[in-house]
């Protein structure tokens, strides 16, 4: 599995109340439904999770503000149970308007 992140808006600057992450999970180049979990990198505290769509795209909105590069995003192959989990490290959320 591979992650492809989509930059939605500008990088964080200053305090805001609403943040989001988005991306695409692919397996052998093809998107698919996968469980996506976001953790705080320093504490491994659960932040949010979702299931990607059939095309692999996913979006998590309204997550708590975190410092830049402080998230880990994991994707799990809960459906086919063929692939190991994949991690993306040092991830930053973006502010919504």
NORQUIUR-V177860 format. One record per pair of residues at least 12 apart in sequence whose ideal C-beta (glycine too) atoms are under 6 Angstrom apart, sorted by sequence separation. I is the first residue (numbers start at 0). J is the second residue. D is the distance in whole Angstrom. If there is no record, write none. Layout:
BEGIN
i = {I	I}
j = {J	J}
d = {D	D}
END
This chain:
BEGIN
i = {36	47	73	7	35	47	71	72	5	34	35	46	5	71	4	32	33	72	3	32	2	3	70	32	68	35	68	0	1	30	31	67	30	0	24	40	25	40	62	24	40	23	23	37	38	37	21	36	20	35	19	33	34	34	17	18	18	32	24	26	20	0	18	18	19	17	15	0	11	0	2	8	7}
j = {48	59	86	21	49	62	86	87	21	50	51	62	22	88	22	50	51	90	22	51	22	23	90	53	89	57	91	24	25	54	55	91	55	26	51	69	55	70	92	55	71	55	56	70	71	72	58	73	59	74	60	74	75	77	61	62	64	78	74	82	92	74	92	94	95	95	94	82	94	85	87	93	93}
d = {4	5	5	5	5	5	6	5	5	6	6	6	6	5	4	6	5	5	6	6	6	4	4	6	4	5	6	6	5	4	6	4	2	5	5	5	5	6	6	5	5	4	5	6	5	5	4	5	5	5	4	5	4	5	6	5	6	6	5	6	5	5	4	6	6	4	4	5	5	4	4	4	5}
END
